[in-house]
Amino acid sequence: MKRLLLIAFVLLSSVPAYAEWVKVATGDNGNVTTYADPDTIRRKGDLVKMWSLVDSKTIRTVAGTSHLSYKMEEEYDCAKERSRTLTLDEFSGNMGNGNVVWQSPNEQKWAPLASDSLGISLWKFACGKK
């Protein structure tokens, strides 16, 4: 019996840790909330990689595919105020749950960030700008 309890304890304590999403911004009249996972921030000089999550209260349809949330890994250039998407997965459910309904085929090119965009909010968070 003790052996069974010990095995159960080891198995339960080895469950992977899940992202702790930190709210970064809201948009679209409060219908969209953007989160970042600070545990995924990786710096290399002026470049920073970070995972984020965009969650919607209503179904979004882009290019014929409907989703409620998407997770993306972005790379930010803290010196040049630009970013690029490395990975993007759209989900049928909220907060990255449900089925993956679309995945980006490849990483995107660098693009400048608009001063009033969601991207600039994530750039500020990743780069530690206020």
Backbone atoms as SQL, in Angstrom:
CREATE TABLE atoms (id INTEGER PRIMARY KEY, chain TEXT, resi INTEGER, resn TEXT, atom TEXT, x REAL, y REAL, z REAL);
INSERT INTO atoms VALUES
  (1, 'A', 1, 'MET', 'N', 0.817, -1.186, 0.000),
  (2, 'A', 1, 'MET', 'CA', 0.000, 0.000, 0.000),
  (3, 'A', 1, 'MET', 'C', 0.865, 1.257, 0.000),
  (4, 'A', 2, 'LYS', 'N', 1.928, 1.258, 0.812),
  (5, 'A', 2, 'LYS', 'CA', 2.822, 2.409, 0.856),
  (6, 'A', 2, 'LYS', 'C', 3.494, 2.610, -0.497),
  (7, 'A', 3, 'ARG', 'N', 3.861, 1.505, -1.127),
  (8, 'A', 3, 'ARG', 'CA', 4.517, 1.583, -2.437),
  (9, 'A', 3, 'ARG', 'C', 3.563, 2.212, -3.464),
  (10, 'A', 4, 'LEU', 'N', 2.294, 1.827, -3.430),
  (11, 'A', 4, 'LEU', 'CA', 1.297, 2.376, -4.351),
  (12, 'A', 4, 'LEU', 'C', 1.111, 3.874, -4.126),
  (13, 'A', 5, 'LEU', 'N', 1.054, 4.298, -2.873),
  (14, 'A', 5, 'LEU', 'CA', 0.935, 5.721, -2.562),
  (15, 'A', 5, 'LEU', 'C', 2.171, 6.497, -3.023),
  (16, 'A', 6, 'LEU', 'N', 3.348, 5.920, -2.848),
  (17, 'A', 6, 'LEU', 'CA', 4.577, 6.565, -3.280),
  (18, 'A', 6, 'LEU', 'C', 4.595, 6.733, -4.799),
  (19, 'A', 7, 'ILE', 'N', 4.187, 5.712, -5.532),
  (20, 'A', 7, 'ILE', 'CA', 4.129, 5.778, -7.000),
  (21, 'A', 7, 'ILE', 'C', 3.128, 6.842, -7.435),
  (22, 'A', 8, 'ALA', 'N', 1.966, 6.873, -6.792),
  (23, 'A', 8, 'ALA', 'CA', 0.956, 7.876, -7.134),
  (24, 'A', 8, 'ALA', 'C', 1.487, 9.281, -6.873),
  (25, 'A', 9, 'PHE', 'N', 2.181, 9.476, -5.767),
  (26, 'A', 9, 'PHE', 'CA', 2.746, 10.781, -5.432),
  (27, 'A', 9, 'PHE', 'C', 3.770, 11.218, -6.477),
  (28, 'A', 10, 'VAL', 'N', 4.651, 10.319, -6.864),
  (29, 'A', 10, 'VAL', 'CA', 5.679, 10.641, -7.861),
  (30, 'A', 10, 'VAL', 'C', 5.040, 10.993, -9.194),
  (31, 'A', 11, 'LEU', 'N', 4.045, 10.226, -9.608),
  (32, 'A', 11, 'LEU', 'CA', 3.375, 10.508, -10.879),
  (33, 'A', 11, 'LEU', 'C', 2.645, 11.843, -10.859),
  (34, 'A', 12, 'LEU', 'N', 1.966, 12.140, -9.772),
  (35, 'A', 12, 'LEU', 'CA', 1.219, 13.390, -9.680),
  (36, 'A', 12, 'LEU', 'C', 2.132, 14.604, -9.559),
  (37, 'A', 13, 'SER', 'N', 3.273, 14.446, -8.917),
  (38, 'A', 13, 'SER', 'CA', 4.179, 15.582, -8.762),
  (39, 'A', 13, 'SER', 'C', 5.025, 15.822, -10.004),
  (40, 'A', 14, 'SER', 'N', 4.989, 14.914, -10.974),
  (41, 'A', 14, 'SER', 'CA', 5.780, 15.101, -12.183),
  (42, 'A', 14, 'SER', 'C', 4.954, 15.646, -13.342),
  (43, 'A', 15, 'VAL', 'N', 3.739, 16.117, -13.062),
  (44, 'A', 15, 'VAL', 'CA', 2.901, 16.718, -14.086),
  (45, 'A', 15, 'VAL', 'C', 3.553, 18.017, -14.537),
  (46, 'A', 16, 'PRO', 'N', 3.605, 18.300, -15.843),
  (47, 'A', 16, 'PRO', 'CA', 4.267, 19.510, -16.302),
  (48, 'A', 16, 'PRO', 'C', 3.566, 20.774, -15.802),
  (49, 'A', 17, 'ALA', 'N', 4.359, 21.805, -15.560),
  (50, 'A', 17, 'ALA', 'CA', 3.806, 23.084, -15.127),
  (51, 'A', 17, 'ALA', 'C', 3.152, 23.780, -16.312),
  (52, 'A', 18, 'TYR', 'N', 2.025, 24.417, -16.075),
  (53, 'A', 18, 'TYR', 'CA', 1.330, 25.133, -17.131),
  (54, 'A', 18, 'TYR', 'C', 1.648, 26.617, -17.035),
  (55, 'A', 19, 'ALA', 'N', 1.520, 27.279, -18.155),
  (56, 'A', 19, 'ALA', 'CA', 1.838, 28.699, -18.231),
  (57, 'A', 19, 'ALA', 'C', 1.020, 29.498, -17.221),
  (58, 'A', 20, 'GLU', 'N', 1.668, 30.470, -16.634),
  (59, 'A', 20, 'GLU', 'CA', 0.966, 31.416, -15.782),
  (60, 'A', 20, 'GLU', 'C', 0.798, 32.669, -16.611),
  (61, 'A', 21, 'TRP', 'N', -0.354, 32.823, -17.203),
  (62, 'A', 21, 'TRP', 'CA', -0.616, 33.945, -18.095),
  (63, 'A', 21, 'TRP', 'C', -0.832, 35.220, -17.290),
  (64, 'A', 22, 'VAL', 'N', -0.154, 36.277, -17.705),
  (65, 'A', 22, 'VAL', 'CA', -0.273, 37.593, -17.090),
  (66, 'A', 22, 'VAL', 'C', -0.999, 38.487, -18.089),
  (67, 'A', 23, 'LYS', 'N', -2.072, 39.116, -17.633),
  (68, 'A', 23, 'LYS', 'CA', -2.840, 39.995, -18.510),
  (69, 'A', 23, 'LYS', 'C', -1.999, 41.200, -18.911),
  (70, 'A', 24, 'VAL', 'N', -1.934, 41.462, -20.227),
  (71, 'A', 24, 'VAL', 'CA', -1.139, 42.563, -20.755),
  (72, 'A', 24, 'VAL', 'C', -2.026, 43.685, -21.296),
  (73, 'A', 25, 'ALA', 'N', -3.106, 43.308, -21.993),
  (74, 'A', 25, 'ALA', 'CA', -3.948, 44.334, -22.615),
  (75, 'A', 25, 'ALA', 'C', -5.333, 43.775, -22.928),
  (76, 'A', 26, 'THR', 'N', -6.286, 44.684, -23.102),
  (77, 'A', 26, 'THR', 'CA', -7.607, 44.322, -23.607),
  (78, 'A', 26, 'THR', 'C', -7.888, 45.201, -24.817),
  (79, 'A', 27, 'GLY', 'N', -8.743, 44.709, -25.691),
  (80, 'A', 27, 'GLY', 'CA', -9.080, 45.467, -26.889),
  (81, 'A', 27, 'GLY', 'C', -10.451, 45.109, -27.392),
  (82, 'A', 28, 'ASP', 'N', -10.821, 45.695, -28.501),
  (83, 'A', 28, 'ASP', 'CA', -12.108, 45.436, -29.148),
  (84, 'A', 28, 'ASP', 'C', -13.259, 45.576, -28.145),
  (85, 'A', 29, 'ASN', 'N', -13.263, 46.715, -27.440),
  (86, 'A', 29, 'ASN', 'CA', -14.306, 47.014, -26.445),
  (87, 'A', 29, 'ASN', 'C', -14.414, 45.954, -25.348),
  (88, 'A', 30, 'GLY', 'N', -13.281, 45.411, -24.934),
  (89, 'A', 30, 'GLY', 'CA', -13.257, 44.417, -23.863),
  (90, 'A', 30, 'GLY', 'C', -13.530, 42.995, -24.313),
  (91, 'A', 31, 'ASN', 'N', -13.694, 42.774, -25.606),
  (92, 'A', 31, 'ASN', 'CA', -13.976, 41.422, -26.116),
  (93, 'A', 31, 'ASN', 'C', -12.725, 40.572, -26.304),
  (94, 'A', 32, 'VAL', 'N', -11.557, 41.194, -26.339),
  (95, 'A', 32, 'VAL', 'CA', -10.305, 40.463, -26.556),
  (96, 'A', 32, 'VAL', 'C', -9.342, 40.802, -25.422),
  (97, 'A', 33, 'THR', 'N', -8.754, 39.772, -24.828),
  (98, 'A', 33, 'THR', 'CA', -7.761, 39.958, -23.775),
  (99, 'A', 33, 'THR', 'C', -6.467, 39.283, -24.205),
  (100, 'A', 34, 'THR', 'N', -5.363, 39.985, -24.004),
  (101, 'A', 34, 'THR', 'CA', -4.050, 39.460, -24.373),
  (102, 'A', 34, 'THR', 'C', -3.253, 39.181, -23.117),
  (103, 'A', 35, 'TYR', 'N', -2.601, 38.023, -23.099),
  (104, 'A', 35, 'TYR', 'CA', -1.803, 37.580, -21.966),
  (105, 'A', 35, 'TYR', 'C', -0.387, 37.261, -22.436),
  (106, 'A', 36, 'ALA', 'N', 0.563, 37.332, -21.523),
  (107, 'A', 36, 'ALA', 'CA', 1.943, 36.927, -21.794),
  (108, 'A', 36, 'ALA', 'C', 2.369, 35.929, -20.724),
  (109, 'A', 37, 'ASP', 'N', 3.306, 35.064, -21.089),
  (110, 'A', 37, 'ASP', 'CA', 3.868, 34.115, -20.131),
  (111, 'A', 37, 'ASP', 'C', 5.309, 34.532, -19.825),
  (112, 'A', 38, 'PRO', 'N', 5.529, 35.231, -18.702),
  (113, 'A', 38, 'PRO', 'CA', 6.873, 35.721, -18.390),
  (114, 'A', 38, 'PRO', 'C', 7.909, 34.616, -18.209),
  (115, 'A', 39, 'ASP', 'N', 7.473, 33.404, -17.882),
  (116, 'A', 39, 'ASP', 'CA', 8.420, 32.293, -17.716),
  (117, 'A', 39, 'ASP', 'C', 9.052, 31.867, -19.031),
  (118, 'A', 40, 'THR', 'N', 8.477, 32.293, -20.157),
  (119, 'A', 40, 'THR', 'CA', 9.011, 31.899, -21.462),
  (120, 'A', 40, 'THR', 'C', 9.932, 32.950, -22.072),
  (121, 'A', 41, 'ILE', 'N', 10.152, 34.061, -21.383),
  (122, 'A', 41, 'ILE', 'CA', 11.003, 35.120, -21.918),
  (123, 'A', 41, 'ILE', 'C', 12.447, 34.628, -22.001),
  (124, 'A', 42, 'ARG', 'N', 13.010, 34.744, -23.218),
  (125, 'A', 42, 'ARG', 'CA', 14.396, 34.340, -23.476),
  (126, 'A', 42, 'ARG', 'C', 15.096, 35.503, -24.180),
  (127, 'A', 43, 'ARG', 'N', 16.151, 36.019, -23.554),
  (128, 'A', 43, 'ARG', 'CA', 16.869, 37.178, -24.102),
  (129, 'A', 43, 'ARG', 'C', 18.184, 36.758, -24.736),
  (130, 'A', 44, 'LYS', 'N', 18.506, 37.439, -25.847),
  (131, 'A', 44, 'LYS', 'CA', 19.807, 37.280, -26.497),
  (132, 'A', 44, 'LYS', 'C', 20.153, 38.642, -27.081),
  (133, 'A', 45, 'GLY', 'N', 20.890, 39.435, -26.308),
  (134, 'A', 45, 'GLY', 'CA', 21.191, 40.799, -26.724),
  (135, 'A', 45, 'GLY', 'C', 19.916, 41.631, -26.725),
  (136, 'A', 46, 'ASP', 'N', 19.646, 42.297, -27.852),
  (137, 'A', 46, 'ASP', 'CA', 18.437, 43.111, -27.985),
  (138, 'A', 46, 'ASP', 'C', 17.221, 42.298, -28.406),
  (139, 'A', 47, 'LEU', 'N', 17.382, 41.015, -28.656),
  (140, 'A', 47, 'LEU', 'CA', 16.279, 40.163, -29.103),
  (141, 'A', 47, 'LEU', 'C', 15.684, 39.382, -27.936),
  (142, 'A', 48, 'VAL', 'N', 14.353, 39.327, -27.908),
  (143, 'A', 48, 'VAL', 'CA', 13.640, 38.616, -26.846),
  (144, 'A', 48, 'VAL', 'C', 12.560, 37.752, -27.481),
  (145, 'A', 49, 'LYS', 'N', 12.490, 36.486, -27.059),
  (146, 'A', 49, 'LYS', 'CA', 11.408, 35.596, -27.485),
  (147, 'A', 49, 'LYS', 'C', 10.458, 35.414, -26.310),
  (148, 'A', 50, 'MET', 'N', 9.152, 35.340, -26.624),
  (149, 'A', 50, 'MET', 'CA', 8.155, 35.178, -25.573),
  (150, 'A', 50, 'MET', 'C', 6.875, 34.590, -26.164),
  (151, 'A', 51, 'TRP', 'N', 6.177, 33.760, -25.365),
  (152, 'A', 51, 'TRP', 'CA', 4.868, 33.226, -25.738),
  (153, 'A', 51, 'TRP', 'C', 3.779, 34.135, -25.216),
  (154, 'A', 52, 'SER', 'N', 2.737, 34.303, -26.014),
  (155, 'A', 52, 'SER', 'CA', 1.571, 35.068, -25.594),
  (156, 'A', 52, 'SER', 'C', 0.305, 34.344, -26.019),
  (157, 'A', 53, 'LEU', 'N', -0.808, 34.785, -25.467),
  (158, 'A', 53, 'LEU', 'CA', -2.114, 34.179, -25.723),
  (159, 'A', 53, 'LEU', 'C', -3.124, 35.296, -25.929),
  (160, 'A', 54, 'VAL', 'N', -3.898, 35.198, -26.987),
  (161, 'A', 54, 'VAL', 'CA', -4.960, 36.154, -27.260),
  (162, 'A', 54, 'VAL', 'C', -6.278, 35.399, -27.152),
  (163, 'A', 55, 'ASP', 'N', -7.159, 35.870, -26.267),
  (164, 'A', 55, 'ASP', 'CA', -8.408, 35.181, -25.976),
  (165, 'A', 55, 'ASP', 'C', -9.585, 36.092, -26.302),
  (166, 'A', 56, 'SER', 'N', -10.589, 35.547, -26.974),
  (167, 'A', 56, 'SER', 'CA', -11.739, 36.335, -27.408),
  (168, 'A', 56, 'SER', 'C', -13.023, 35.812, -26.773),
  (169, 'A', 57, 'LYS', 'N', -13.932, 36.734, -26.465),
  (170, 'A', 57, 'LYS', 'CA', -15.235, 36.340, -25.930),
  (171, 'A', 57, 'LYS', 'C', -16.172, 35.874, -27.038),
  (172, 'A', 58, 'THR', 'N', -15.886, 36.275, -28.262),
  (173, 'A', 58, 'THR', 'CA', -16.727, 35.882, -29.396),
  (174, 'A', 58, 'THR', 'C', -15.865, 35.175, -30.442),
  (175, 'A', 59, 'ILE', 'N', -16.489, 34.332, -31.224),
  (176, 'A', 59, 'ILE', 'CA', -15.774, 33.582, -32.260),
  (177, 'A', 59, 'ILE', 'C', -15.213, 34.543, -33.302),
  (178, 'A', 60, 'ARG', 'N', -13.966, 34.345, -33.644),
  (179, 'A', 60, 'ARG', 'CA', -13.283, 35.114, -34.684),
  (180, 'A', 60, 'ARG', 'C', -13.091, 34.206, -35.893),
  (181, 'A', 61, 'THR', 'N', -13.308, 34.757, -37.075),
  (182, 'A', 61, 'THR', 'CA', -13.083, 33.988, -38.296),
  (183, 'A', 61, 'THR', 'C', -12.072, 34.734, -39.150),
  (184, 'A', 62, 'VAL', 'N', -10.968, 34.057, -39.450),
  (185, 'A', 62, 'VAL', 'CA', -9.915, 34.614, -40.286),
  (186, 'A', 62, 'VAL', 'C', -9.648, 33.616, -41.402),
  (187, 'A', 63, 'ALA', 'N', -9.748, 34.080, -42.632),
  (188, 'A', 63, 'ALA', 'CA', -9.496, 33.240, -43.810),
  (189, 'A', 63, 'ALA', 'C', -10.300, 31.937, -43.755),
  (190, 'A', 64, 'GLY', 'N', -11.543, 32.029, -43.288),
  (191, 'A', 64, 'GLY', 'CA', -12.426, 30.869, -43.277),
  (192, 'A', 64, 'GLY', 'C', -12.268, 29.930, -42.094),
  (193, 'A', 65, 'THR', 'N', -11.365, 30.246, -41.168),
  (194, 'A', 65, 'THR', 'CA', -11.149, 29.401, -39.998),
  (195, 'A', 65, 'THR', 'C', -11.617, 30.148, -38.754),
  (196, 'A', 66, 'SER', 'N', -12.484, 29.521, -37.957),
  (197, 'A', 66, 'SER', 'CA', -13.016, 30.139, -36.746),
  (198, 'A', 66, 'SER', 'C', -12.246, 29.691, -35.517),
  (199, 'A', 67, 'HIS', 'N', -12.022, 30.630, -34.600),
  (200, 'A', 67, 'HIS', 'CA', -11.303, 30.310, -33.367),
  (201, 'A', 67, 'HIS', 'C', -11.753, 31.259, -32.253),
  (202, 'A', 68, 'LEU', 'N', -11.472, 30.841, -31.008),
  (203, 'A', 68, 'LEU', 'CA', -11.735, 31.691, -29.844),
  (204, 'A', 68, 'LEU', 'C', -10.449, 32.195, -29.194),
  (205, 'A', 69, 'SER', 'N', -9.321, 31.546, -29.495),
  (206, 'A', 69, 'SER', 'CA', -8.054, 31.975, -28.912),
  (207, 'A', 69, 'SER', 'C', -6.904, 31.521, -29.799),
  (208, 'A', 70, 'TYR', 'N', -5.760, 32.164, -29.579),
  (209, 'A', 70, 'TYR', 'CA', -4.551, 31.687, -30.241),
  (210, 'A', 70, 'TYR', 'C', -3.337, 31.969, -29.369),
  (211, 'A', 71, 'LYS', 'N', -2.363, 31.077, -29.493),
  (212, 'A', 71, 'LYS', 'CA', -1.087, 31.216, -28.799),
  (213, 'A', 71, 'LYS', 'C', -0.032, 31.482, -29.864),
  (214, 'A', 72, 'MET', 'N', 0.912, 32.334, -29.520),
  (215, 'A', 72, 'MET', 'CA', 1.983, 32.605, -30.467),
  (216, 'A', 72, 'MET', 'C', 3.298, 32.823, -29.743),
  (217, 'A', 73, 'GLU', 'N', 4.356, 32.392, -30.408),
  (218, 'A', 73, 'GLU', 'CA', 5.697, 32.717, -29.945),
  (219, 'A', 73, 'GLU', 'C', 6.187, 33.827, -30.860),
  (220, 'A', 74, 'GLU', 'N', 6.564, 34.929, -30.240),
  (221, 'A', 74, 'GLU', 'CA', 7.036, 36.089, -30.984),
  (222, 'A', 74, 'GLU', 'C', 8.485, 36.361, -30.618),
  (223, 'A', 75, 'GLU', 'N', 9.183, 36.976, -31.554),
  (224, 'A', 75, 'GLU', 'CA', 10.524, 37.483, -31.277),
  (225, 'A', 75, 'GLU', 'C', 10.447, 38.998, -31.398),
  (226, 'A', 76, 'TYR', 'N', 10.963, 39.690, -30.393),
  (227, 'A', 76, 'TYR', 'CA', 10.911, 41.141, -30.333),
  (228, 'A', 76, 'TYR', 'C', 12.319, 41.708, -30.423),
  (229, 'A', 77, 'ASP', 'N', 12.471, 42.779, -31.178),
  (230, 'A', 77, 'ASP', 'CA', 13.726, 43.510, -31.263),
  (231, 'A', 77, 'ASP', 'C', 13.557, 44.743, -30.381),
  (232, 'A', 78, 'CYS', 'N', 14.153, 44.707, -29.199),
  (233, 'A', 78, 'CYS', 'CA', 13.958, 45.779, -28.222),
  (234, 'A', 78, 'CYS', 'C', 14.614, 47.082, -28.657),
  (235, 'A', 79, 'ALA', 'N', 15.613, 47.043, -29.514),
  (236, 'A', 79, 'ALA', 'CA', 16.294, 48.252, -29.971),
  (237, 'A', 79, 'ALA', 'C', 15.578, 48.912, -31.142),
  (238, 'A', 80, 'LYS', 'N', 14.909, 48.104, -31.971),
  (239, 'A', 80, 'LYS', 'CA', 14.320, 48.642, -33.204),
  (240, 'A', 80, 'LYS', 'C', 12.794, 48.667, -33.209),
  (241, 'A', 81, 'GLU', 'N', 12.152, 48.345, -32.086),
  (242, 'A', 81, 'GLU', 'CA', 10.692, 48.400, -31.969),
  (243, 'A', 81, 'GLU', 'C', 9.995, 47.658, -33.124),
  (244, 'A', 82, 'ARG', 'N', 10.353, 46.386, -33.261),
  (245, 'A', 82, 'ARG', 'CA', 9.756, 45.539, -34.302),
  (246, 'A', 82, 'ARG', 'C', 9.609, 44.132, -33.747),
  (247, 'A', 83, 'SER', 'N', 8.820, 43.314, -34.451),
  (248, 'A', 83, 'SER', 'CA', 8.610, 41.933, -34.008),
  (249, 'A', 83, 'SER', 'C', 8.364, 41.028, -35.210),
  (250, 'A', 84, 'ARG', 'N', 8.392, 39.743, -34.936),
  (251, 'A', 84, 'ARG', 'CA', 8.012, 38.743, -35.939),
  (252, 'A', 84, 'ARG', 'C', 7.433, 37.535, -35.228),
  (253, 'A', 85, 'THR', 'N', 6.458, 36.919, -35.868),
  (254, 'A', 85, 'THR', 'CA', 5.823, 35.731, -35.318),
  (255, 'A', 85, 'THR', 'C', 6.638, 34.508, -35.721),
  (256, 'A', 86, 'LEU', 'N', 6.986, 33.684, -34.734),
  (257, 'A', 86, 'LEU', 'CA', 7.721, 32.459, -34.995),
  (258, 'A', 86, 'LEU', 'C', 6.770, 31.274, -35.125),
  (259, 'A', 87, 'THR', 'N', 5.765, 31.227, -34.262),
  (260, 'A', 87, 'THR', 'CA', 4.782, 30.145, -34.237),
  (261, 'A', 87, 'THR', 'C', 3.432, 30.721, -33.841),
  (262, 'A', 88, 'LEU', 'N', 2.367, 30.249, -34.487),
  (263, 'A', 88, 'LEU', 'CA', 1.025, 30.684, -34.127),
  (264, 'A', 88, 'LEU', 'C', 0.068, 29.512, -34.287),
  (265, 'A', 89, 'ASP', 'N', -0.683, 29.220, -33.228),
  (266, 'A', 89, 'ASP', 'CA', -1.678, 28.144, -33.232),
  (267, 'A', 89, 'ASP', 'C', -3.019, 28.719, -32.810),
  (268, 'A', 90, 'GLU', 'N', -4.048, 28.501, -33.625),
  (269, 'A', 90, 'GLU', 'CA', -5.403, 28.943, -33.286),
  (270, 'A', 90, 'GLU', 'C', -6.165, 27.768, -32.685),
  (271, 'A', 91, 'PHE', 'N', -7.001, 28.074, -31.662),
  (272, 'A', 91, 'PHE', 'CA', -7.733, 27.047, -30.930),
  (273, 'A', 91, 'PHE', 'C', -9.235, 27.286, -30.996),
  (274, 'A', 92, 'SER', 'N', -9.986, 26.192, -30.988),
  (275, 'A', 92, 'SER', 'CA', -11.447, 26.280, -31.034),
  (276, 'A', 92, 'SER', 'C', -12.034, 26.782, -29.726),
  (277, 'A', 93, 'GLY', 'N', -11.319, 26.612, -28.620),
  (278, 'A', 93, 'GLY', 'CA', -11.811, 27.025, -27.305),
  (279, 'A', 93, 'GLY', 'C', -11.060, 28.216, -26.745),
  (280, 'A', 94, 'ASN', 'N', -11.539, 28.709, -25.617),
  (281, 'A', 94, 'ASN', 'CA', -10.894, 29.833, -24.944),
  (282, 'A', 94, 'ASN', 'C', -9.611, 29.401, -24.244),
  (283, 'A', 95, 'MET', 'N', -8.725, 30.366, -24.052),
  (284, 'A', 95, 'MET', 'CA', -7.475, 30.195, -23.303),
  (285, 'A', 95, 'MET', 'C', -6.606, 29.059, -23.833),
  (286, 'A', 96, 'GLY', 'N', -6.582, 28.871, -25.144),
  (287, 'A', 96, 'GLY', 'CA', -5.731, 27.850, -25.753),
  (288, 'A', 96, 'GLY', 'C', -6.232, 26.436, -25.560),
  (289, 'A', 97, 'ASN', 'N', -7.504, 26.286, -25.259),
  (290, 'A', 97, 'ASN', 'CA', -8.095, 24.955, -25.085),
  (291, 'A', 97, 'ASN', 'C', -8.890, 24.575, -26.320),
  (292, 'A', 98, 'GLY', 'N', -9.281, 23.322, -26.380),
  (293, 'A', 98, 'GLY', 'CA', -10.028, 22.827, -27.527),
  (294, 'A', 98, 'GLY', 'C', -9.080, 22.295, -28.588),
  (295, 'A', 99, 'ASN', 'N', -9.587, 22.189, -29.797),
  (296, 'A', 99, 'ASN', 'CA', -8.800, 21.664, -30.909),
  (297, 'A', 99, 'ASN', 'C', -7.981, 22.763, -31.561),
  (298, 'A', 100, 'VAL', 'N', -6.805, 22.386, -32.069),
  (299, 'A', 100, 'VAL', 'CA', -6.030, 23.301, -32.898),
  (300, 'A', 100, 'VAL', 'C', -6.727, 23.329, -34.249),
  (301, 'A', 101, 'VAL', 'N', -7.179, 24.509, -34.673),
  (302, 'A', 101, 'VAL', 'CA', -7.915, 24.624, -35.937),
  (303, 'A', 101, 'VAL', 'C', -7.050, 25.190, -37.059),
  (304, 'A', 102, 'TRP', 'N', -5.899, 25.767, -36.696),
  (305, 'A', 102, 'TRP', 'CA', -4.968, 26.280, -37.706),
  (306, 'A', 102, 'TRP', 'C', -3.615, 26.496, -37.071),
  (307, 'A', 103, 'GLN', 'N', -2.554, 26.223, -37.829),
  (308, 'A', 103, 'GLN', 'CA', -1.188, 26.475, -37.387),
  (309, 'A', 103, 'GLN', 'C', -0.458, 27.257, -38.474),
  (310, 'A', 104, 'SER', 'N', 0.395, 28.170, -38.048),
  (311, 'A', 104, 'SER', 'CA', 1.165, 28.927, -39.028),
  (312, 'A', 104, 'SER', 'C', 2.158, 27.994, -39.715),
  (313, 'A', 105, 'PRO', 'N', 2.299, 28.135, -41.011),
  (314, 'A', 105, 'PRO', 'CA', 3.209, 27.245, -41.739),
  (315, 'A', 105, 'PRO', 'C', 4.677, 27.578, -41.524),
  (316, 'A', 106, 'ASN', 'N', 5.010, 28.841, -41.233),
  (317, 'A', 106, 'ASN', 'CA', 6.415, 29.219, -41.031),
  (318, 'A', 106, 'ASN', 'C', 6.499, 30.557, -40.308),
  (319, 'A', 107, 'GLU', 'N', 7.718, 30.894, -39.892),
  (320, 'A', 107, 'GLU', 'CA', 7.890, 32.165, -39.192),
  (321, 'A', 107, 'GLU', 'C', 7.748, 33.327, -40.167),
  (322, 'A', 108, 'GLN', 'N', 7.338, 34.464, -39.618),
  (323, 'A', 108, 'GLN', 'CA', 7.073, 35.651, -40.421),
  (324, 'A', 108, 'GLN', 'C', 8.312, 36.546, -40.497),
  (325, 'A', 109, 'LYS', 'N', 8.256, 37.544, -41.366),
  (326, 'A', 109, 'LYS', 'CA', 9.329, 38.525, -41.492),
  (327, 'A', 109, 'LYS', 'C', 9.173, 39.590, -40.407),
  (328, 'A', 110, 'TRP', 'N', 10.267, 40.281, -40.120),
  (329, 'A', 110, 'TRP', 'CA', 10.232, 41.380, -39.158),
  (330, 'A', 110, 'TRP', 'C', 9.290, 42.463, -39.651),
  (331, 'A', 111, 'ALA', 'N', 8.533, 43.052, -38.709),
  (332, 'A', 111, 'ALA', 'CA', 7.608, 44.134, -39.047),
  (333, 'A', 111, 'ALA', 'C', 7.654, 45.187, -37.945),
  (334, 'A', 112, 'PRO', 'N', 7.562, 46.471, -38.313),
  (335, 'A', 112, 'PRO', 'CA', 7.521, 47.531, -37.296),
  (336, 'A', 112, 'PRO', 'C', 6.213, 47.463, -36.515),
  (337, 'A', 113, 'LEU', 'N', 6.213, 48.016, -35.317),
  (338, 'A', 113, 'LEU', 'CA', 5.035, 47.987, -34.450),
  (339, 'A', 113, 'LEU', 'C', 4.357, 49.351, -34.421),
  (340, 'A', 114, 'ALA', 'N', 3.041, 49.357, -34.589),
  (341, 'A', 114, 'ALA', 'CA', 2.271, 50.591, -34.487),
  (342, 'A', 114, 'ALA', 'C', 2.180, 50.997, -33.018),
  (343, 'A', 115, 'SER', 'N', 2.194, 52.294, -32.750),
  (344, 'A', 115, 'SER', 'CA', 2.240, 52.787, -31.370),
  (345, 'A', 115, 'SER', 'C', 1.004, 52.452, -30.552),
  (346, 'A', 116, 'ASP', 'N', -0.129, 52.195, -31.187),
  (347, 'A', 116, 'ASP', 'CA', -1.360, 51.895, -30.446),
  (348, 'A', 116, 'ASP', 'C', -1.826, 50.452, -30.646),
  (349, 'A', 117, 'SER', 'N', -0.899, 49.570, -30.939),
  (350, 'A', 117, 'SER', 'CA', -1.263, 48.190, -31.283),
  (351, 'A', 117, 'SER', 'C', -1.084, 47.224, -30.117),
  (352, 'A', 118, 'LEU', 'N', -1.679, 46.058, -30.291),
  (353, 'A', 118, 'LEU', 'CA', -1.468, 44.956, -29.362),
  (354, 'A', 118, 'LEU', 'C', 0.004, 44.573, -29.348),
  (355, 'A', 119, 'GLY', 'N', 0.616, 44.581, -30.520),
  (356, 'A', 119, 'GLY', 'CA', 2.027, 44.221, -30.637),
  (357, 'A', 119, 'GLY', 'C', 2.937, 45.083, -29.798),
  (358, 'A', 120, 'ILE', 'N', 2.662, 46.380, -29.728),
  (359, 'A', 120, 'ILE', 'CA', 3.513, 47.274, -28.934),
  (360, 'A', 120, 'ILE', 'C', 3.349, 46.980, -27.446),
  (361, 'A', 121, 'SER', 'N', 2.150, 46.581, -27.029),
  (362, 'A', 121, 'SER', 'CA', 1.939, 46.215, -25.617),
  (363, 'A', 121, 'SER', 'C', 2.769, 44.985, -25.257),
  (364, 'A', 122, 'LEU', 'N', 2.785, 43.997, -26.146),
  (365, 'A', 122, 'LEU', 'CA', 3.581, 42.797, -25.898),
  (366, 'A', 122, 'LEU', 'C', 5.074, 43.099, -25.975),
  (367, 'A', 123, 'TRP', 'N', 5.475, 43.962, -26.913),
  (368, 'A', 123, 'TRP', 'CA', 6.874, 44.374, -27.044),
  (369, 'A', 123, 'TRP', 'C', 7.345, 45.038, -25.752),
  (370, 'A', 124, 'LYS', 'N', 6.534, 45.951, -25.215),
  (371, 'A', 124, 'LYS', 'CA', 6.871, 46.631, -23.971),
  (372, 'A', 124, 'LYS', 'C', 7.032, 45.635, -22.826),
  (373, 'A', 125, 'PHE', 'N', 6.118, 44.658, -22.752),
  (374, 'A', 125, 'PHE', 'CA', 6.171, 43.643, -21.698),
  (375, 'A', 125, 'PHE', 'C', 7.442, 42.807, -21.842),
  (376, 'A', 126, 'ALA', 'N', 7.696, 42.322, -23.051),
  (377, 'A', 126, 'ALA', 'CA', 8.854, 41.448, -23.284),
  (378, 'A', 126, 'ALA', 'C', 10.173, 42.179, -23.065),
  (379, 'A', 127, 'CYS', 'N', 10.225, 43.440, -23.485),
  (380, 'A', 127, 'CYS', 'CA', 11.468, 44.213, -23.407),
  (381, 'A', 127, 'CYS', 'C', 11.640, 44.948, -22.087),
  (382, 'A', 128, 'GLY', 'N', 10.614, 44.885, -21.214),
  (383, 'A', 128, 'GLY', 'CA', 10.703, 45.534, -19.914),
  (384, 'A', 128, 'GLY', 'C', 10.559, 47.038, -19.995),
  (385, 'A', 129, 'LYS', 'N', 9.822, 47.513, -21.001),
  (386, 'A', 129, 'LYS', 'CA', 9.598, 48.958, -21.173),
  (387, 'A', 129, 'LYS', 'C', 8.320, 49.331, -20.446),
  (388, 'A', 130, 'LYS', 'N', 8.249, 50.520, -19.947),
  (389, 'A', 130, 'LYS', 'CA', 7.040, 50.982, -19.239),
  (390, 'A', 130, 'LYS', 'C', 6.175, 51.802, -20.138);
